Amino acid sequence: MKTYIIFDTNILYKRDYKDFSIFEFNSVYDEVQGKIERNDVIDRFELRVPDITVKELFKQQLQSYNSHVEMIRNSYLKFNQIYEVDLQIDEKFDYEPFLEKKKEQYIARQGINILSICKEEKFVRIVERALNKEAPFEGKDKKSDKGFKDALIWESILEFAEENDGEYIFFTADKGFKKELQMEFKEITGKNIEIYDKDDKQQLDLVIEKYSVEKRTRIRSEMLYKNLENLLEILINELEYKAFQEVELNGILCTVNDFEIIPKIIDLNEVGESLFKFKLKGKMKAGKTGISYELKTSLYFVVEIESLVSSQVQLIKLDNIDATSMEDDLINIADISFSFSPENEEEEIEEVEEAEEEVEEAEEEVEEVEEVEEAEEVEEAEEVEEAEEVEEAEEVEEAEEEEEAEEVEVEEEVEAEGISTVKASIESVLLEKEFNDIINYQEELIDIIKKNYTVDWIMFESKRAQMRLVIKIFLRTKHVSNEQIEILTDLILEKLIENFPKEAMV
């Protein structure tokens, strides 16, 4: 959730303009912004400057400029009769658009967020404030209606807060009306607002620093949470095999028959310098002859970390155990001494791994000898089998070659016979008088058809469609009319199909 810090005009006002060539707020804005940046809580705070404040500061600087120019002119009049002083002021220079440009550049460069002026309907409420002398209108005994711009800023803050969730701080030099404005803010927006004056600047700094501490704590907790998650499976195994083989329940030593912990870290909190606490929940069945317990357990741990920067776990210690029956009756469970160090665990794992590697190496040597002997036997059997397979493959290959040669011979005969019918088919079609103009292209047409003529073209719809398409394309290139193309294509295909060798269709 964001915290919005909103500046009043009187907080940003500059009493002395040292350089009229720039527009800027006084140092308070930069101090607050710098404090936020240094504490790395930019994502937590957002500074807002009311639009009416910017306009008012702009007007104040413009008036100050004009006053200083007039003062220079008046001062010059006192000396120009005595000294040859040449005062040059460009009468055509307009300072207002110059300052406007500087203002826009400053706002853009600083990334200043502007709080818009409230909607027009709010002005009715401002008038009522003035008439009723309500805060922030001021004067002796609240009998003055002075404070229109203050009221406009306040109504703009209320409107913004109604539309934006967050916490609010109003930084103003005014000391009056604090309680009234806070109550009104709560009533209208349902939110709280802190109102700080100049004397409360240190309090504002503390608020910023507080969130900085909270952020660092949150980041450390998030880092530790991830580190603990990586260790959780090992930790649970260690608990089961080293700590929960036997437990003392209500003064009776019992054997643990079933132990289950939910692998979910609960309530991770920082409790001291490099110290954290967390909880795990689970279930346990334990008992001895004639006695049996089925329990719900809560295990509380203390964690020591290596440093606040890395949050690497040095030690996890079991601090306390709560146990209840499934009916929620409290069971007295004796303290169990258990601690777990990831570094020691890593050393043990390394020793186990080294021993396993030695065993594996010995087994590998034995396996290698056995594999060599087995490989030799397999190789001999494979050689015999391979010789038999080669012989059999050669016989099969010869048979297949003979069969393929016969098929190719038949296909070539059929295809040659089919192609020979192409010319006859085309000639018979073009004998018709209406196609006399196309006889000149007869040989070309025959060549086109032969290129697409296969032994099985008639058997597949796609190949018949391809044959139809190439005939049509050819006829279009010879500028045959669309009507003749359709008729001639159908006749050619019909004749080709009619003359297709019957033995190819078997």
C-alpha positions in Angstrom: 0.0 0.0 0.0 1.3 3.4 -0.9 1.7 6.4 1.3 0.9 9.7 -0.4 2.8 12.8 0.9 1.0 15.9 -0.3 2.7 19.3 0.0 0.9 22.5 0.8 1.9 25.8 -0.9 3.4 27.3 2.2 5.8 24.4 2.6 7.3 24.8 -0.9 7.2 28.7 -1.0 10.5 30.5 -1.7 11.0 33.8 0.2 14.1 34.7 -1.7 14.7 34.2 -5.4 18.4 34.0 -6.1 18.0 33.1 -9.8 15.0 34.2 -11.9 16.3 32.0 -14.8 15.0 28.9 -13.1 11.8 27.6 -11.6 12.0 25.3 -8.6 10.5 24.5 -5.2 12.4 25.3 -2.0 14.7 22.7 -0.5 12.0 20.9 1.6 10.8 19.0 -1.5 14.3 17.8 -2.3 15.0 16.8 1.3 11.9 14.6 1.5 12.5 13.1 -1.9 16.2 12.5 -1.0 15.2 10.8 2.3 12.9 8.4 0.4 15.6 7.6 -2.2 18.4 7.1 0.4 16.2 4.7 2.4 15.2 2.8 -0.8 11.5 3.1 -0.2 10.5 4.7 -3.5 7.9 2.0 -4.1 6.3 2.8 -0.8 5.9 6.6 -1.1 4.5 8.9 -3.7 4.9 12.7 -3.5 2.1 14.8 -4.8 2.0 18.6 -5.4 -1.4 20.2 -5.9 -1.9 21.8 -9.2 -3.1 25.0 -7.5 0.2 25.0 -5.5 2.2 25.0 -8.7 0.1 27.8 -10.1 0.4 29.8 -6.9 4.2 29.4 -6.7 4.5 30.3 -10.4 2.5 33.5 -9.8 4.5 34.4 -6.8 7.8 34.1 -8.7 6.3 36.1 -11.6 5.3 38.9 -9.2 8.7 38.8 -7.5 10.4 39.2 -10.9 8.3 42.2 -11.9 8.9 43.8 -8.5 12.6 43.4 -8.8 12.7 44.8 -12.3 10.7 47.8 -11.1 13.0 48.2 -8.2 16.1 48.2 -10.5 14.5 50.9 -12.7 13.7 53.1 -9.6 17.2 52.6 -8.3 18.7 53.6 -11.7 16.8 56.8 -11.7 18.6 57.9 -8.6 22.0 57.6 -10.2 21.7 58.2 -13.9 22.2 62.0 -13.5 25.5 61.6 -11.6 27.1 58.6 -13.2 27.1 57.5 -16.7 25.5 54.2 -15.9 23.8 52.4 -18.9 20.8 50.3 -17.8 19.5 48.1 -20.6 16.2 46.2 -20.1 14.6 44.6 -23.1 11.1 46.0 -23.0 9.9 43.4 -25.5 11.0 40.5 -23.3 8.0 38.7 -21.8 9.0 36.8 -18.6 5.8 34.9 -18.2 6.1 32.4 -21.1 9.8 32.1 -20.3 9.0 31.1 -16.8 6.2 28.8 -17.9 8.7 26.8 -20.0 11.1 26.6 -17.1 8.3 25.4 -14.9 7.3 22.6 -17.3 11.0 21.5 -17.7 11.4 21.4 -13.9 8.3 19.3 -13.3 9.3 16.8 -16.1 12.9 16.6 -15.0 12.1 16.0 -11.3 9.2 13.5 -12.2 6.8 15.5 -10.0 3.3 14.0 -9.7 0.6 16.7 -9.8 -2.5 16.5 -7.7 -5.3 17.7 -10.0 -7.7 20.4 -9.0 -11.0 18.9 -7.8 -14.0 18.8 -10.1 -16.3 21.8 -10.5 -19.1 20.4 -8.4 -16.8 20.6 -5.4 -16.8 24.4 -5.7 -20.3 24.4 -4.1 -18.8 22.8 -1.0 -16.0 25.3 -1.0 -18.5 28.2 -1.0 -20.4 26.6 1.9 -17.1 26.3 3.8 -16.5 30.0 3.3 -20.0 31.0 4.3 -19.9 28.8 7.4 -16.3 29.8 8.3 -15.4 26.0 8.3 -11.7 24.9 8.2 -9.5 25.7 6.4 -11.1 29.2 6.2 -9.4 31.2 9.0 -9.4 34.5 10.8 -9.9 35.8 14.2 -12.5 33.6 16.0 -13.2 32.0 12.6 -14.9 35.2 11.4 -13.0 35.5 8.2 -13.6 33.8 4.8 -9.8 34.0 4.0 -8.6 30.6 2.8 -10.2 29.9 -0.6 -7.0 28.4 -2.1 -6.4 26.3 1.0 -10.0 25.0 0.7 -9.4 24.2 -3.0 -6.3 22.2 -2.1 -8.2 20.3 0.7 -11.1 19.4 -1.5 -8.7 18.2 -4.2 -7.0 15.9 -1.5 -10.4 14.5 -0.5 -11.4 13.8 -4.0 -8.0 12.1 -4.8 -8.2 10.0 -1.6 -11.8 8.8 -2.4 -10.4 7.3 -5.7 -7.0 6.0 -4.5 -6.4 3.5 -1.7 -3.4 4.2 0.6 -2.2 6.1 3.6 -2.0 9.9 3.5 0.3 12.6 4.9 -0.4 16.3 4.4 2.7 18.5 4.9 1.7 22.1 5.6 3.0 25.2 7.5 -0.5 25.8 8.9 -0.9 24.7 12.5 -4.7 25.1 12.9 -7.7 22.9 12.1 -5.7 19.6 12.4 -8.3 17.7 14.3 -11.2 19.0 12.3 -9.6 18.1 9.0 -8.6 14.7 10.2 -12.1 13.9 11.3 -13.6 15.1 8.0 -11.0 13.1 6.0 -12.0 9.9 7.9 -15.7 10.6 7.5 -15.6 11.3 3.8 -12.9 8.8 2.6 -12.9 6.1 5.3 -9.1 6.6 5.5 -6.7 8.2 8.0 -4.5 11.2 7.3 -1.6 12.6 9.3 -1.1 16.3 9.1 2.5 17.5 9.8 3.6 21.1 10.1 7.2 22.4 9.7 8.0 21.5 13.3 7.0 17.8 12.6 9.6 17.4 9.8 11.6 15.0 12.0 8.4 13.0 12.6 8.0 12.6 8.8 11.6 11.5 8.5 11.0 8.8 11.2 7.9 7.6 9.2 10.1 7.2 6.1 12.9 5.4 8.1 10.3 3.1 9.7 9.2 1.8 6.3 12.8 1.4 5.3 13.4 -0.9 8.3 10.3 -2.8 7.5 11.4 -3.3 3.9 14.8 -4.6 5.0 13.2 -7.0 7.4 10.7 -8.2 4.8 13.5 -8.7 2.3 15.6 -10.7 4.8 12.5 -12.8 5.7 11.8 -13.5 2.1 15.5 -14.6 1.5 15.5 -16.8 4.6 12.1 -18.3 3.6 13.6 -19.5 0.3 16.7 -20.8 2.0 14.6 -22.7 4.5 12.4 -24.1 1.8 15.5 -25.6 0.2 16.4 -27.3 3.5 12.9 -28.4 4.5 13.0 -31.9 3.1 16.3 -32.7 4.8 15.1 -31.1 8.1 12.0 -33.2 8.2 14.0 -36.4 7.5 16.4 -35.5 10.3 13.5 -34.9 12.7 11.9 -38.2 11.9 15.1 -40.4 12.1 17.0 -38.6 14.9 14.4 -36.9 17.2 11.1 -38.7 16.8 11.9 -42.4 17.3 10.6 -42.2 20.9 8.8 -39.5 22.8 7.6 -39.1 26.3 3.9 -38.4 26.5 2.2 -37.7 29.8 5.2 -39.2 31.5 5.1 -42.4 29.5 7.9 -43.3 27.0 6.3 -44.2 23.7 7.5 -45.5 20.4 6.6 -43.4 17.4 4.8 -45.5 14.8 3.9 -42.8 12.3 5.3 -39.3 12.0 4.2 -36.7 9.4 5.1 -33.0 9.1 3.4 -30.7 6.6 6.2 -29.1 4.5 5.0 -25.6 5.0 6.8 -22.8 6.9 4.5 -20.9 9.2 4.9 -17.6 11.0 8.5 -16.8 10.1 9.5 -13.7 12.2 12.7 -11.9 13.1 13.2 -12.0 16.9 16.7 -10.7 17.3 20.1 -10.0 15.7 20.5 -12.8 13.1 17.7 -14.8 14.9 14.4 -15.9 13.5 11.6 -18.2 14.6 9.1 -20.3 12.6 6.7 -23.2 13.1 5.8 -26.5 11.4 2.6 -28.5 11.9 2.1 -32.2 11.6 0.6 -35.5 13.0 2.0 -38.3 15.0 1.0 -41.8 16.2 2.8 -43.2 19.2 2.2 -45.7 22.0 3.3 -48.8 23.9 1.5 -51.9 24.9 -2.1 -51.0 25.9 -1.7 -47.3 25.2 -2.0 -45.5 21.9 -1.9 -41.8 21.0 -2.9 -40.0 17.8 -1.7 -36.4 18.1 -1.7 -33.1 16.3 1.7 -31.4 16.7 3.1 -27.9 16.4 6.9 -27.7 16.3 8.6 -24.3 17.1 12.1 -23.6 15.8 14.8 -21.0 16.3 17.0 -20.2 13.3 20.5 -18.6 13.4 21.6 -17.1 10.1 25.1 -16.4 8.9 24.6 -12.7 8.1 21.7 -10.3 7.6 22.9 -9.8 4.0 22.9 -13.4 2.8 20.4 -15.0 5.3 22.2 -18.3 4.9 21.1 -20.8 7.6 23.8 -21.7 10.2 21.7 -23.6 12.7 18.1 -24.7 13.2 17.1 -25.7 16.7 13.9 -27.2 18.0 12.7 -24.8 20.7 9.3 -26.2 21.8 6.6 -28.7 21.0 2.8 -28.5 21.5 0.8 -31.6 21.2 -3.0 -32.2 21.4 -5.2 -35.2 20.8 -7.5 -35.3 17.8 -10.2 -34.2 20.3 -8.0 -31.2 21.2 -7.0 -32.4 24.6 -3.6 -31.1 25.7 -0.9 -33.8 25.9 2.2 -33.2 27.9 5.2 -34.0 25.7 8.7 -33.9 27.1 11.3 -31.6 25.6 13.3 -33.1 22.7 16.9 -32.0 22.1 17.4 -31.5 18.4 19.5 -29.2 16.3 20.4 -29.2 12.6 23.3 -27.5 10.9 23.3 -27.5 7.1 27.1 -27.3 7.1 27.5 -30.5 9.1 24.8 -32.1 7.0 26.8 -31.2 3.9 30.0 -32.7 5.4 28.1 -35.9 6.3 26.6 -36.0 2.8 30.1 -35.6 1.3 31.5 -38.5 3.4 28.6 -40.7 2.5 29.0 -39.8 -1.2 32.7 -40.6 -1.0 32.1 -44.0 0.5 29.4 -44.7 -2.1 31.8 -43.7 -4.8 34.4 -46.2 -3.6 31.8 -49.0 -3.5 30.7 -48.0 -6.9 34.2 -48.1 -8.3 34.8 -51.6 -6.9 31.4 -52.7 -8.3 32.3 -51.2 -11.7 35.6 -53.1 -11.8 33.8 -56.4 -11.2 31.1 -55.4 -13.7 33.8 -54.5 -16.3 35.4 -58.0 -16.0 32.0 -59.7 -16.3 31.0 -57.4 -19.1 34.2 -58.3 -21.1 33.5 -62.1 -20.7 29.9 -61.7 -21.5 30.8 -59.4 -24.5 33.1 -62.1 -25.9 30.4 -64.7 -25.7 27.9 -62.4 -27.2 30.3 -61.4 -30.0 30.8 -65.1 -31.0 27.1 -65.7 -31.0 26.5 -62.5 -32.9 29.1 -63.5 -35.6 27.3 -66.8 -36.2 24.0 -65.1 -36.2 25.3 -62.3 -38.4 26.6 -64.8 -41.0 23.2 -66.6 -41.1 21.4 -63.2 -41.4 23.7 -62.1 -44.3 23.1 -65.3 -46.2 19.3 -65.0 -45.6 19.3 -61.3 -46.5 21.2 -62.0 -49.8 18.6 -64.6 -50.8 15.7 -62.2 -49.9 17.5 -59.4 -51.8 17.9 -61.5 -54.9 14.2 -62.4 -54.8 13.1 -58.8 -54.3 15.3 -57.6 -57.2 13.8 -60.2 -59.5 10.3 -59.1 -58.4 11.1 -55.4 -58.8 12.5 -55.9 -62.2 9.4 -57.8 -63.3 7.2 -55.0 -61.9 9.2 -52.3 -63.6 9.1 -54.1 -66.9 5.3 -54.4 -66.6 4.9 -50.7 -65.6 7.2 -49.6 -68.5 5.2 -51.6 -70.9 1.9 -50.3 -69.6 3.2 -46.7 -69.5 4.6 -46.9 -73.0 1.3 -48.3 -74.3 -0.6 -45.5 -72.4 1.6 -42.7 -73.8 1.2 -44.1 -77.3 -2.6 -43.7 -77.0 -2.1 -40.0 -76.1 -1.4 -38.9 -79.6 -4.3 -41.0 -81.0 -6.6 -39.5 -78.4 -5.7 -35.9 -79.1 -5.9 -36.4 -82.9 -9.3 -37.9 -82.7 -10.6 -35.0 -80.6 -9.1 -32.3 -82.8 -10.6 -33.7 -85.9 -13.8 -31.9 -85.0 -14.2 -28.7 -87.2 -14.8 -26.4 -84.3 -11.2 -27.2 -83.1 -9.4 -26.7 -86.4 -7.6 -23.6 -85.0 -5.9 -25.7 -82.3 -4.4 -28.4 -84.6 -1.4 -26.1 -85.0 -0.6 -26.6 -81.3 -1.3 -30.4 -81.3 2.3 -31.5 -80.8 2.8 -29.1 -77.9 -0.4 -30.3 -76.2 0.7 -33.9 -76.6 4.1 -33.2 -75.0 2.4 -31.4 -72.1 0.1 -34.4 -71.5 2.9 -36.9 -71.8 4.9 -35.1 -69.1 2.0 -35.6 -66.6 1.1 -39.1 -67.8 1.9 -41.8 -65.3 0.9 -45.4 -65.1 -1.7 -44.7 -62.4 -2.9 -41.1 -63.2 -6.4 -42.3 -63.9 -6.7 -44.1 -60.5 -6.4 -41.0 -58.3 -8.7 -38.0 -58.2 -5.8 -35.6 -57.5 -3.8 -36.8 -60.5 -6.9 -36.5 -62.8 -7.4 -33.0 -61.4 -3.7 -32.2 -62.1 -4.1 -33.5 -65.7 -7.2 -31.3 -66.2 -5.4 -28.2 -64.9 -2.3 -28.5 -67.1 -4.6 -28.9 -70.2 -6.6 -25.8 -69.2 -3.4 -23.8 -68.5 -2.0 -24.7 -71.9 -5.2 -23.8 -73.8 -5.4 -20.4 -72.0 -1.8 -19.6 -73.1 -3.1 -20.1 -76.7 -5.9 -17.7 -76.1 -8.7 -20.3 -76.5 -12.1 -19.0 -75.2 -13.2 -20.2 -71.8 -16.2 -22.0 -73.3 -14.0 -23.9 -75.7 -11.4 -24.7 -73.0 -14.1 -26.4 -70.9 -15.5 -28.4 -73.8 -12.1 -29.4 -75.2 -10.7 -30.3 -71.8 -13.6 -32.6 -71.0 -13.4 -34.3 -74.5 -9.6 -34.9 -74.1 -9.9 -36.3 -70.6 -12.8 -38.5 -71.7 -10.8 -39.8 -74.7 -7.6 -40.4 -72.6 -9.6 -42.4 -70.0 -11.4 -44.3 -72.8 -8.0 -45.3 -74.4 -6.2 -46.0 -71.1 -4.7 -49.5 -71.0 -7.1 -51.8 -69.2 -4.3 -54.0 -67.8 -2.9 -51.0 -65.8 -6.2 -50.8 -63.9 -6.0 -54.4 -62.6 
